[in-house]
Amino acid sequence: MRVVKTNGIMKKLIGLQLFFAICATVVMAQQKRIDMETEFHRLASFNELPTYQSDTRLYQVSSYDTTGNNDDGFSGKYSFIRRNPDSSLVIFEAKGKGVINRIWTPTPTQDTLDFYFGEDIRPTLSICFADLFSGKVYPFVAPLTGNEVGGYYCYVPIPFAAGCRIVSRGKKMQFYQIQYRTYPSDYAVTDFSSQLSKEAAQSLEEVAQIWAHPQEAIQRKKVIHCDTVLSVGESITLAHLKKGGRIVGLQFSPVEAFRGLHKQIDVKMTWDGEPTPAIYMPVADFFGYAFGHESMQSLLLGAKDQVNYSFLPMPFAKEAKIELIYRTPDTGVKGEPIRVKADLYYTDEKLNPRREGKLYAYWHANFHVPLGEPHVFLSGKGKGHYVGTILQAQGLQPGMTLFFEGDDVTTVDGEMRLHGTGSEDYFNGGWYALLDRWDRKMSLPLHGSLDYSLPYARTGGYRLFISDKMPFNREIHHTIEHGPEKNNKPVDYTSVAFYYAEKAINKDQPTPQNAETTVFIPDTLMIYPQLMKYSLAGAINISGNTWTSSTGGQIRIDLSDLPMGNYQLLADIEKGPQGAEVVWWQRQKQVSEAMSFYSETKQRQSNVYICDIALNEFRNALTMHFKRDTIRQTVQISRLILIRKK
């Protein structure tokens, strides 16, 4: 009887083992399935951000100048892999299994792109290059495609099972980047099709819904609420969870509590009692403020409706501690107590260390970045994946923001896998200092511009990596240049690099210091005509930097974005035979002598002194009055220069 009973138990155990083995095989097969549905789902499931992807690699094909110079698409010389006999251009080619997960350009054309899969001699997809981003051709639709801040972007996944080739039927291609992921041979990959299955179409709709309302993903979770007053020199613990779980949402308010030029309040997060905090930086930098003001409203991180928010998943195995620290300011800087409200949303689903990493954020305040060396977003050894960048970039030379010509370069596990074409390109933008391009702050779900100011010579951007998160098995070195070539422009860079890993991979986590968290305000400010704010009175014609009036018109230039103070006003100008005579005013007060732009021959003059002016809350503009003249009626100004008086 016992033998028979034991055999029965053994049969049941074997049956259970077989059942679990089948289940594991099914789960594994699902995990190794790549098609339109799975990739749309990946874009909608940011709860999967901590999950490792160690069996895949991320690469990028781009138009970067392989000689190290700055022709990253201007001439088109580096904008194709090869030219076919019919003059068409192969701009992308990959073997094996993979998926294209990002296409970017600031220079789309009406030329046709042909997508070939495997050994096909006819393209599976033929589409006008511009229609990858226009929203006119399904499934290349918003929010995964569009254009803003000068750049055109497409995050619609394009899987391929046995290689992919993209051919442009145009004669010339300029700037572009194509990011793609490769997979091992045991993955089941289905080629792209514009005829979506019912399930894939539903997944695409899910992306739009979740991206529009990401906060809904944290409802019905446990919450810790804190409402307290934080004074100078104090620190408070917002939450101390003493068993495994994951933080799925953070909200800090009010937004204005963290504004200002000194960024004195830090956030510190520590997982599982680790000796080094995983996150330690000014609250303003964590939530994407730029130069003292809230700026970022991304899908997972930013400030909106007077609340700072983070929906980045933060799993931990045993313990999590969230603190706020109010650093004592330097002498002469006043620090007022602030009232802080915080909500922390969490679940009891603890870290699975075999398949997930913990969230870390490397804060790098790199003032006076060494010439000849790039700025480092993240560098270190370990296993994990990179998921986001925030960058504030302050030029130390007044004038044009040429430091933003620098390329990003990413080396993973000893192999250079991504090389960009310019700094605003890295953030899916393009063409800084041009009207309605990269010219001001603008937020989109995965990327945006934090700020742009020619007078201050500063800018910034952010980018989240979801379907294109960058895995590394041994090490990563992720950098960005400052300057068109050779890292030759003096700058201050402050960046935040978000990544998931078993432990912090960077050698150290800097402790914020006052000298590194104070916003730099330059003494010399420059205003260029292309981004000048002005009002007109009388008959005025404006063409670029040439202003014309024969009737004694007036141009009022808005200076309200500049710091209050006393300045010398100078200009770079061009005189000529039609040069007008003008006088400068502030409201009803004349502040300059008559200034002539007349010369018998054309003459360019730099740093021409105009007058002294004072900027305050009542006088924050400058008006140029033309003298009425039917012949001499033209003013040419390349830029205005304001030098703060000591």
C-alpha positions as CSV (number, residue, x, y, z in Angstrom):
1,M,0.0,0.0,0.0
2,R,2.8,2.4,0.9
3,V,4.6,1.7,-2.4
4,V,1.5,2.3,-4.4
5,K,0.7,5.5,-2.4
6,T,4.3,6.7,-2.9
7,N,4.2,6.1,-6.6
8,G,1.0,8.1,-6.7
9,I,2.6,11.0,-5.0
10,M,5.7,10.7,-7.2
11,K,3.4,10.8,-10.3
12,K,1.7,13.9,-9.0
13,L,5.1,15.6,-8.3
14,I,6.4,14.7,-11.7
15,G,3.1,16.1,-13.2
16,L,3.5,19.3,-11.3
17,Q,7.1,19.6,-12.3
18,L,6.1,19.1,-15.9
19,F,3.3,21.7,-15.6
20,F,5.7,24.2,-14.1
21,A,8.3,23.5,-16.8
22,I,5.7,24.0,-19.5
23,C,4.6,27.3,-17.8
24,A,8.2,28.4,-17.5
25,T,8.7,27.6,-21.2
26,V,5.6,29.6,-22.2
27,V,6.8,32.6,-20.1
28,M,10.3,32.3,-21.6
29,A,8.8,32.2,-25.1
30,Q,6.7,35.3,-24.3
31,Q,9.7,37.1,-23.1
32,K,11.6,36.2,-26.2
33,R,8.8,37.2,-28.6
34,I,9.4,40.5,-30.5
35,D,6.6,42.0,-32.6
36,M,4.6,45.1,-33.0
37,E,2.4,44.3,-30.0
38,T,5.2,43.5,-27.6
39,E,7.1,46.7,-28.6
40,F,4.1,49.0,-28.3
41,H,3.4,47.3,-24.9
42,R,7.0,48.1,-23.9
43,L,6.4,51.8,-24.6
44,A,3.2,51.8,-22.4
45,S,4.7,49.8,-19.5
46,F,7.1,52.0,-17.7
47,N,6.7,49.7,-14.6
48,E,9.1,47.4,-16.6
49,L,11.9,50.0,-16.6
50,P,13.8,48.2,-13.8
51,T,13.9,44.9,-15.8
52,Y,17.3,43.9,-17.2
53,Q,17.7,43.3,-20.9
54,S,21.2,41.7,-20.8
55,D,20.7,39.6,-24.0
56,T,20.2,42.5,-26.3
57,R,22.4,45.3,-27.5
58,L,21.6,48.9,-28.5
59,Y,23.3,50.5,-31.5
60,Q,22.9,53.7,-33.6
61,V,23.6,54.6,-37.2
62,S,24.0,58.3,-37.7
63,S,25.4,61.0,-40.0
64,Y,28.2,61.9,-37.6
65,D,31.5,63.1,-39.1
66,T,33.8,60.1,-38.7
67,T,36.9,62.4,-39.0
68,G,36.0,64.1,-35.7
69,N,35.1,67.4,-37.3
70,N,31.7,69.0,-37.3
71,D,30.2,68.0,-40.7
72,D,27.6,65.9,-39.1
73,G,25.1,66.1,-42.0
74,F,25.6,69.6,-43.5
75,S,27.2,68.4,-46.7
76,G,25.7,64.9,-46.7
77,K,29.2,63.3,-47.0
78,Y,28.7,61.1,-43.9
79,S,24.9,60.6,-44.3
80,F,24.8,57.2,-46.0
81,I,26.5,53.8,-45.8
82,R,26.9,53.5,-49.5
83,R,25.5,54.9,-52.8
84,N,23.8,52.4,-55.1
85,P,24.4,52.4,-58.9
86,D,21.1,54.3,-59.4
87,S,22.3,57.0,-57.0
88,S,19.9,55.9,-54.2
89,L,21.4,55.9,-50.7
90,V,21.6,53.0,-48.2
91,I,21.2,54.8,-44.9
92,F,20.7,51.8,-42.6
93,E,21.7,48.1,-42.7
94,A,21.6,45.5,-40.0
95,K,21.8,41.7,-40.1
96,G,20.1,39.2,-37.9
97,K,17.2,39.9,-35.5
98,G,16.3,43.2,-34.1
99,V,14.0,46.2,-33.9
100,I,14.5,49.8,-34.9
101,N,13.1,51.9,-32.0
102,R,14.0,55.5,-32.8
103,I,14.4,57.5,-36.0
104,W,15.3,61.2,-35.8
105,T,16.2,64.0,-38.2
106,P,15.9,67.8,-38.4
107,T,16.0,67.7,-42.2
108,P,13.2,65.5,-43.5
109,T,12.6,65.5,-47.2
110,Q,9.9,64.4,-49.6
111,D,12.1,61.6,-50.9
112,T,10.8,58.0,-50.5
113,L,12.4,55.6,-48.0
114,D,12.2,51.9,-48.9
115,F,12.4,49.3,-46.0
116,Y,13.7,45.9,-47.1
117,F,13.4,42.9,-44.7
118,G,15.5,39.8,-45.0
119,E,16.4,38.9,-48.6
120,D,13.4,40.6,-50.1
121,I,14.1,42.3,-53.4
122,R,11.0,44.5,-53.1
123,P,10.4,46.8,-50.2
124,T,7.9,45.9,-47.5
125,L,7.4,49.5,-46.6
126,S,7.8,52.6,-48.9
127,I,7.1,55.9,-47.2
128,C,7.9,59.5,-47.8
129,F,10.6,60.4,-45.3
130,A,8.6,63.3,-44.0
131,D,5.6,61.1,-43.4
132,L,7.5,59.0,-40.8
133,F,6.8,62.1,-38.6
134,S,3.7,63.8,-40.0
135,G,1.0,61.5,-38.5
136,K,-0.6,61.0,-42.0
137,V,0.4,57.4,-42.4
138,Y,-0.7,54.7,-40.0
139,P,0.8,53.4,-37.7
140,F,3.3,56.3,-37.7
141,V,1.1,58.5,-35.5
142,A,1.2,60.6,-32.4
143,P,2.3,60.4,-29.7
144,L,5.1,58.2,-31.0
145,T,5.8,60.5,-33.9
146,G,6.0,64.3,-34.3
147,N,8.2,67.3,-34.5
148,E,9.1,70.1,-32.0
149,V,12.1,72.1,-31.0
150,G,13.5,71.7,-34.5
151,G,13.6,67.9,-34.5
152,Y,11.4,65.2,-36.1
153,Y,11.2,62.0,-34.1
154,C,9.7,58.5,-34.6
155,Y,9.4,55.9,-31.9
156,V,7.2,53.5,-33.8
157,P,8.9,50.1,-33.5
158,I,10.1,48.4,-36.7
159,P,11.0,44.8,-35.9
160,F,13.0,42.6,-38.4
161,A,13.6,38.9,-38.3
162,A,16.5,38.4,-40.7
163,G,18.0,41.8,-41.3
164,C,16.8,45.1,-42.5
165,R,18.0,47.7,-45.0
166,I,16.7,51.2,-45.6
167,V,17.2,53.0,-48.9
168,S,16.6,56.6,-49.6
169,R,15.5,57.4,-53.2
170,G,16.8,60.9,-52.8
171,K,20.1,62.1,-54.1
172,K,21.2,63.6,-50.8
173,M,20.6,62.9,-47.1
174,Q,21.6,65.3,-44.3
175,F,21.3,64.8,-40.6
176,Y,19.8,61.6,-39.2
177,Q,20.0,59.0,-36.4
178,I,18.6,55.5,-36.4
179,Q,18.7,53.6,-33.2
180,Y,18.1,49.8,-33.1
181,R,18.3,46.8,-30.8
182,T,19.7,43.4,-31.7
183,Y,18.5,40.0,-30.4
184,P,20.0,36.5,-30.2
185,S,18.9,33.8,-32.7
186,D,16.6,32.1,-30.2
187,Y,14.2,35.1,-30.2
188,A,11.0,34.8,-32.2
189,V,10.9,38.1,-34.1
190,T,8.1,39.1,-36.6
191,D,8.8,41.6,-39.3
192,F,7.2,45.0,-39.3
193,S,3.8,45.3,-41.0
194,S,1.7,48.5,-41.3
195,Q,-1.4,46.2,-41.1
196,L,-1.5,45.9,-37.3
197,S,-3.1,43.0,-35.6
198,K,-6.0,43.7,-33.3
199,E,-3.8,43.2,-30.3
200,A,-1.0,45.5,-31.7
201,A,-3.6,48.2,-32.5
202,Q,-4.9,48.0,-28.9
203,S,-1.4,48.3,-27.6
204,L,-0.8,51.4,-29.7
205,E,-4.0,52.9,-28.3
206,E,-2.8,52.0,-24.8
207,V,0.4,54.0,-25.4
208,A,-1.6,57.2,-26.2
209,Q,-3.8,56.7,-23.1
210,I,-1.1,56.1,-20.6
211,W,1.2,58.8,-22.0
212,A,-1.7,61.3,-21.7
213,H,-2.4,60.3,-18.1
214,P,0.7,58.7,-16.5
215,Q,-0.5,59.6,-13.0
216,E,-3.3,57.1,-13.2
217,A,-0.7,54.3,-13.0
218,I,0.0,55.1,-9.4
219,Q,-3.7,55.1,-8.1
220,R,-4.8,52.5,-5.6
221,K,-1.3,52.2,-4.1
222,K,-0.2,52.7,-0.6
223,V,0.7,56.3,0.3
224,I,2.7,58.1,2.9
225,H,1.9,61.7,3.3
226,C,4.1,64.3,4.9
227,D,3.4,68.0,5.6
228,T,6.1,69.7,7.5
229,V,8.2,72.9,7.8
230,L,11.9,72.6,6.8
231,S,14.3,75.2,8.2
232,V,17.9,76.1,7.2
233,G,20.4,73.5,8.5
234,E,17.7,70.8,9.1
235,S,17.1,67.5,7.5
236,I,13.8,65.4,7.7
237,T,13.0,61.9,6.8
238,L,9.9,61.8,4.5
239,A,9.7,58.0,4.6
240,H,11.6,55.0,6.0
241,L,10.2,51.7,4.7
242,K,11.7,48.8,6.5
243,K,10.6,45.9,4.3
244,G,11.0,45.2,0.6
245,G,8.8,46.9,-1.9
246,R,8.9,49.5,-4.6
247,I,8.2,53.2,-4.8
248,V,6.0,53.9,-7.8
249,G,5.4,57.7,-7.4
250,L,6.7,60.8,-5.6
251,Q,5.1,64.2,-5.4
252,F,6.7,67.3,-3.8
253,S,5.0,70.6,-3.5
254,P,4.8,73.5,-3.7
255,V,6.9,74.0,-6.8
256,E,8.0,77.5,-5.8
257,A,9.7,76.2,-2.6
258,F,12.5,74.8,-4.8
259,R,12.9,77.8,-7.1
260,G,15.9,80.2,-6.9
261,L,19.5,80.6,-7.9
262,H,21.0,78.7,-5.0
263,K,19.3,75.3,-4.9
264,Q,19.8,74.8,-1.2
265,I,17.4,71.9,-0.7
266,D,18.6,68.4,-1.5
267,V,16.8,65.0,-1.9
268,K,18.6,61.9,-0.6
269,M,17.4,58.4,-1.3
270,T,19.1,55.2,0.0
271,W,18.2,51.6,-0.8
272,D,18.8,48.6,1.5
273,G,21.1,50.3,3.9
274,E,23.8,50.9,1.2
275,P,26.7,53.1,2.5
276,T,26.3,55.5,-0.5
277,P,23.0,57.1,-1.4
278,A,21.5,56.0,-4.7
279,I,20.2,59.6,-5.3
280,Y,21.7,62.7,-3.7
281,M,21.3,66.1,-5.4
282,P,19.3,69.3,-5.3
283,V,15.6,68.7,-5.5
284,A,15.5,71.2,-8.4
285,D,18.0,69.2,-10.5
286,F,16.1,65.9,-9.8
287,F,12.8,67.3,-11.1
288,G,14.3,69.0,-14.1
289,Y,14.3,72.7,-13.1
290,A,16.6,74.9,-15.2
291,F,18.6,77.8,-13.9
292,G,16.3,78.3,-10.9
293,H,12.9,77.7,-12.4
294,E,10.7,74.6,-13.0
295,S,10.9,73.6,-16.7
296,M,10.3,69.9,-17.4
297,Q,7.0,68.1,-17.9
298,S,8.0,64.7,-19.2
299,L,6.1,61.5,-19.0
300,L,7.9,60.3,-15.9
301,L,9.5,63.3,-14.2
302,G,9.0,67.0,-13.9
303,A,6.8,69.7,-12.5
304,K,3.2,70.5,-13.4
305,D,0.2,72.1,-11.7
306,Q,2.3,73.3,-8.8
307,V,3.5,69.7,-8.0
308,N,6.9,68.1,-8.7
309,Y,6.4,64.5,-9.7
310,S,8.3,61.3,-10.4
311,F,6.8,58.0,-11.7
312,L,10.2,56.3,-12.1
313,P,9.8,52.8,-10.5
314,M,12.2,52.4,-7.5
315,P,12.3,48.7,-6.3
316,F,14.3,47.7,-3.2
317,A,14.9,44.4,-1.4
318,K,14.8,45.3,2.3
319,E,14.7,49.0,3.1
320,A,14.2,52.5,1.5
321,K,14.9,55.9,3.1
322,I,13.9,59.3,1.5
323,E,15.3,62.4,3.1
324,L,15.2,66.2,2.5
325,I,18.2,68.3,3.5
326,Y,18.3,72.1,3.8
327,R,22.0,73.1,3.4
328,T,23.2,76.1,5.2
329,P,23.6,78.9,2.6
330,D,26.8,81.0,2.2
331,T,27.2,84.3,4.1
332,G,25.0,86.9,2.5
333,V,22.4,84.4,1.1
334,K,19.2,84.4,3.0
335,G,17.4,81.1,3.7
336,E,13.8,81.1,4.7
337,P,11.9,78.1,6.2
338,I,9.7,76.4,3.7
339,R,6.6,74.3,4.1
340,V,6.9,71.0,2.2
341,K,4.1,68.6,1.3
342,A,5.2,65.2,0.0
343,D,3.3,62.1,-1.1
344,L,5.1,58.8,-1.6
345,Y,3.2,56.0,-3.4
346,Y,4.5,52.4,-2.9
347,T,3.6,48.7,-3.2
348,D,4.8,45.6,-1.4
349,E,6.3,44.1,-4.5
350,K,9.9,43.9,-3.6
351,L,13.0,43.9,-5.8
352,N,13.6,40.7,-7.8
353,P,17.4,40.9,-8.0
354,R,17.7,38.2,-10.6
355,R,15.8,40.2,-13.2
356,E,15.7,43.8,-11.9
357,G,18.0,46.6,-11.0
358,K,17.6,49.4,-8.4
359,L,17.3,53.0,-9.6
360,Y,20.4,55.2,-9.3
361,A,20.9,58.8,-10.4
362,Y,24.4,60.2,-10.9
363,W,24.5,64.0,-10.4
364,H,27.5,65.6,-12.0
365,A,28.0,69.3,-11.4
366,N,31.0,69.8,-13.8
367,F,32.0,73.5,-13.5
368,H,34.6,74.7,-16.0
369,V,34.6,71.4,-17.9
370,P,38.3,70.8,-18.7
371,L,39.1,71.8,-22.3
372,G,39.9,68.8,-24.5
373,E,37.8,66.5,-22.4
374,P,34.0,65.6,-22.8
375,H,31.5,66.0,-20.1
376,V,30.7,62.6,-18.5
377,F,27.1,61.7,-18.0
378,L,27.9,58.3,-16.5
379,S,31.0,56.0,-16.4
380,G,31.5,52.9,-14.4
381,K,31.6,49.1,-14.2
382,G,28.7,46.8,-13.5
383,K,25.5,45.4,-15.0
384,G,22.4,47.5,-15.7
385,H,20.8,49.9,-18.2
386,Y,20.6,53.6,-18.8
387,V,17.2,55.3,-18.9
388,G,17.4,59.0,-18.7
389,T,19.4,62.3,-19.0
390,I,18.9,65.8,-17.7
391,L,21.4,68.5,-18.7
392,Q,21.8,72.1,-17.9
393,A,24.5,73.8,-20.1
394,Q,25.9,77.2,-19.2
395,G,28.4,78.8,-21.6
396,L,31.2,80.8,-20.1
397,Q,31.8,82.9,-23.1
398,P,29.1,85.4,-24.0
399,G,27.4,85.0,-27.4
400,M,26.3,82.1,-29.5
401,T,25.9,78.7,-27.8
402,L,28.5,76.9,-30.0
403,F,29.3,74.6,-27.1
404,F,26.0,72.8,-28.0
405,E,27.6,71.6,-31.3
406,G,29.1,68.7,-29.3
407,D,28.3,65.0,-30.0
408,D,27.2,62.4,-27.5
409,V,29.3,59.2,-27.6
410,T,28.4,56.0,-25.8
411,T,30.8,53.1,-25.3
412,V,29.3,49.9,-23.8
413,D,31.3,46.8,-22.8
414,G,34.3,48.1,-24.6
415,E,32.5,48.8,-27.9
416,M,31.5,52.2,-29.3
417,R,27.8,51.7,-30.0
418,L,26.3,55.1,-30.3
419,H,27.7,58.4,-31.7
420,G,25.5,61.4,-32.1
421,T,25.5,64.4,-34.4
422,G,25.0,67.4,-32.0
423,S,23.8,68.1,-28.5
424,E,20.3,69.3,-29.3
425,D,20.1,66.3,-31.6
426,Y,20.7,64.0,-28.6
427,F,17.5,65.5,-27.1
428,N,15.5,65.0,-30.4
429,G,15.8,68.7,-31.2
430,G,17.6,70.7,-33.9
431,W,18.7,74.1,-35.0
432,Y,19.4,76.1,-31.9
433,A,19.0,79.9,-32.0
434,L,16.4,79.8,-34.8
435,L,12.9,81.0,-34.3
436,D,10.4,78.3,-33.3
437,R,13.1,75.6,-33.3
438,W,15.4,75.0,-30.3
439,D,14.7,78.5,-29.0
440,R,12.9,78.2,-25.7
441,K,11.7,75.6,-23.2
442,M,9.4,72.9,-24.5
443,S,8.3,69.6,-23.0
444,L,7.2,66.4,-24.7
445,P,6.7,62.9,-23.2
446,L,10.2,61.6,-23.8
447,H,12.3,64.7,-24.5
448,G,12.5,68.4,-24.6
449,S,14.3,71.7,-24.2
450,L,14.7,73.0,-20.6
451,D,15.7,76.5,-21.6
452,Y,17.3,78.5,-24.4
453,S,18.8,82.0,-23.9
454,L,21.3,83.7,-26.2
455,P,21.7,86.6,-23.8
456,Y,22.7,84.2,-21.0
457,A,24.5,81.8,-23.4
458,R,22.7,78.8,-21.8
459,T,20.4,76.0,-22.6
460,G,19.5,72.5,-21.5
461,G,17.6,69.4,-22.4
462,Y,16.2,66.1,-21.2
463,R,15.6,62.7,-22.7
464,L,14.0,59.4,-21.4
465,F,15.0,56.0,-22.8
466,I,12.1,53.5,-22.5
467,S,12.0,51.2,-25.5
468,D,15.6,52.3,-26.3
469,K,17.0,52.0,-22.8
470,M,20.8,51.2,-23.1
471,P,21.8,47.9,-21.5
472,F,25.4,47.2,-20.3
473,N,26.7,43.9,-19.0
474,R,30.2,45.0,-17.8
475,E,30.6,48.8,-18.2
476,I,29.3,52.0,-19.8
477,H,31.0,55.3,-20.7
478,H,28.4,57.9,-21.8
479,T,29.7,61.4,-22.6
480,I,28.9,64.6,-24.5
481,E,31.3,67.0,-26.1
482,H,31.3,70.8,-25.5
483,G,32.1,72.5,-28.8
484,P,32.0,71.7,-32.5
485,E,35.3,69.7,-32.2
486,K,38.0,69.0,-29.6
487,N,35.9,70.0,-26.7
488,N,37.1,73.6,-27.1
489,K,34.3,75.7,-25.6
490,P,34.4,76.7,-21.9
491,V,31.2,75.6,-20.1
492,D,29.6,74.7,-16.9
493,Y,27.6,71.4,-17.2
494,T,25.2,70.0,-14.6
495,S,23.7,66.6,-15.5
496,V,21.6,63.9,-14.0
497,A,22.1,60.3,-15.4
498,F,19.3,57.8,-14.4
499,Y,20.1,54.1,-14.6
500,Y,19.1,50.7,-13.1
501,A,21.7,48.4,-11.6
502,E,22.6,46.0,-8.8
503,K,24.6,48.8,-7.2
504,A,25.9,52.2,-8.0
505,I,28.4,51.8,-10.8
506,N,30.1,55.3,-10.6
507,K,33.1,55.5,-8.3
508,D,31.5,58.2,-6.1
509,Q,28.2,60.0,-5.5
510,P,29.1,63.7,-4.9
511,T,27.6,65.4,-2.0
512,P,26.1,68.7,-3.1
513,Q,28.0,71.8,-2.1
514,N,26.9,75.5,-2.3
515,A,29.6,76.4,-4.9
516,E,28.3,73.7,-7.3
517,T,24.6,74.5,-6.9
518,T,24.5,78.2,-7.4
519,V,23.2,79.4,-10.8
520,F,25.8,81.4,-12.8
521,I,24.7,84.8,-14.0
522,P,27.1,86.3,-16.6
523,D,28.2,89.9,-16.5
524,T,28.1,90.2,-20.3
525,L,24.8,89.6,-22.1
526,M,24.3,89.5,-25.8
527,I,21.0,89.9,-27.7
528,Y,20.7,88.7,-31.3
529,P,18.1,90.0,-33.8
530,Q,16.8,86.5,-34.7
531,L,15.5,85.9,-31.2
532,M,14.9,89.5,-30.2
533,K,11.5,90.5,-28.7
534,Y,10.3,93.8,-30.0
535,S,7.3,96.1,-30.7
536,L,7.0,98.5,-33.6
537,A,5.6,102.0,-34.0
538,G,5.4,103.7,-37.4
539,A,6.5,102.4,-40.8
540,I,9.2,99.8,-40.1
541,N,10.6,97.1,-42.4
542,I,12.6,94.3,-40.8
543,S,14.7,91.8,-42.7
544,G,17.1,89.8,-40.6
545,N,19.4,92.2,-38.9
546,T,18.5,95.1,-41.2
547,W,15.9,97.6,-40.0
548,T,14.5,100.3,-42.2
549,S,12.2,103.3,-41.7
550,S,11.8,106.5,-43.8
551,T,9.1,108.0,-41.6
552,G,10.8,108.2,-38.2
553,G,9.6,104.9,-36.9
554,Q,10.4,103.3,-33.5
555,I,11.5,99.8,-32.4
556,R,11.1,98.9,-28.7
557,I,13.3,96.0,-27.6
558,D,12.1,94.0,-24.7
559,L,14.8,93.4,-22.0
560,S,12.6,92.0,-19.2
561,D,14.3,88.6,-19.3
562,L,17.6,90.2,-18.2
563,P,18.8,90.8,-14.6
564,M,18.2,94.2,-13.1
565,G,21.2,96.5,-12.8
566,N,23.3,99.1,-14.5
567,Y,24.9,98.4,-17.9
568,Q,27.0,99.7,-20.6
569,L,25.2,99.2,-24.0
570,L,27.3,98.4,-27.0
571,A,26.6,97.0,-30.5
572,D,28.2,95.2,-33.4
573,I,27.0,97.2,-36.4
574,E,27.4,97.8,-40.1
575,K,27.5,101.3,-41.6
576,G,26.8,102.2,-45.2
577,P,25.5,104.9,-47.7
578,Q,21.9,104.4,-46.6
579,G,22.7,104.4,-42.9
580,A,20.1,106.1,-40.7
581,E,20.5,108.4,-37.7
582,V,18.9,107.1,-34.5
583,V,18.5,108.0,-30.8
584,W,17.9,105.5,-28.0
585,W,15.3,106.0,-25.3
586,Q,14.0,104.2,-22.2
587,R,10.3,105.1,-22.1
588,Q,10.1,108.9,-22.3
589,K,13.7,109.5,-21.3
590,Q,16.4,109.9,-24.0
591,V,19.5,107.8,-22.9
592,S,21.9,108.3,-25.8
593,E,23.3,111.0,-28.1
594,A,22.4,110.8,-31.8
595,M,24.0,107.8,-33.4
596,S,24.7,107.6,-37.2
597,F,24.9,104.4,-39.3
598,Y,26.0,106.4,-42.3
599,S,29.3,105.8,-44.2
600,E,30.3,106.3,-47.8
601,T,31.4,102.7,-48.0
602,K,30.2,99.7,-46.0
603,Q,32.1,99.3,-42.7
604,R,31.6,96.7,-40.0
605,Q,32.4,97.9,-36.5
606,S,32.4,95.9,-33.3
607,N,31.7,96.9,-29.7
608,V,30.5,100.4,-30.6
609,Y,29.5,102.2,-27.4
610,I,26.0,103.5,-27.4
611,C,25.2,104.6,-23.9
612,D,24.7,103.6,-20.3
613,I,21.3,102.2,-19.2
614,A,19.6,101.0,-16.0
615,L,17.3,98.0,-16.0
616,N,14.7,97.8,-13.3
617,E,11.0,96.7,-12.9
618,F,9.8,100.0,-14.5
619,R,12.4,100.4,-17.2
620,N,13.1,97.0,-18.8
621,A,13.1,97.9,-22.4
622,L,15.0,100.0,-24.9
623,T,13.5,102.0,-27.8
624,M,15.4,103.1,-31.0
625,H,13.9,106.2,-32.7
626,F,14.7,106.7,-36.4
627,K,15.3,110.2,-37.7
628,R,12.9,110.9,-40.6
629,D,14.9,110.7,-43.9
630,T,14.0,109.6,-47.4
631,I,17.5,108.4,-48.2
632,R,19.4,107.5,-45.0
633,Q,16.9,105.1,-43.4
634,T,18.7,101.8,-42.7
635,V,20.1,100.3,-39.5
636,Q,22.1,97.1,-39.4
637,I,22.9,95.6,-36.0
638,S,24.4,92.1,-35.6
639,R,24.0,92.1,-31.8
640,L,23.5,94.2,-28.8
641,I,26.0,93.8,-25.9
642,L,25.2,94.7,-22.3
643,I,28.1,94.7,-19.8
644,R,27.2,95.0,-16.2
645,K,28.8,97.9,-14.4
646,K,30.5,97.0,-11.1
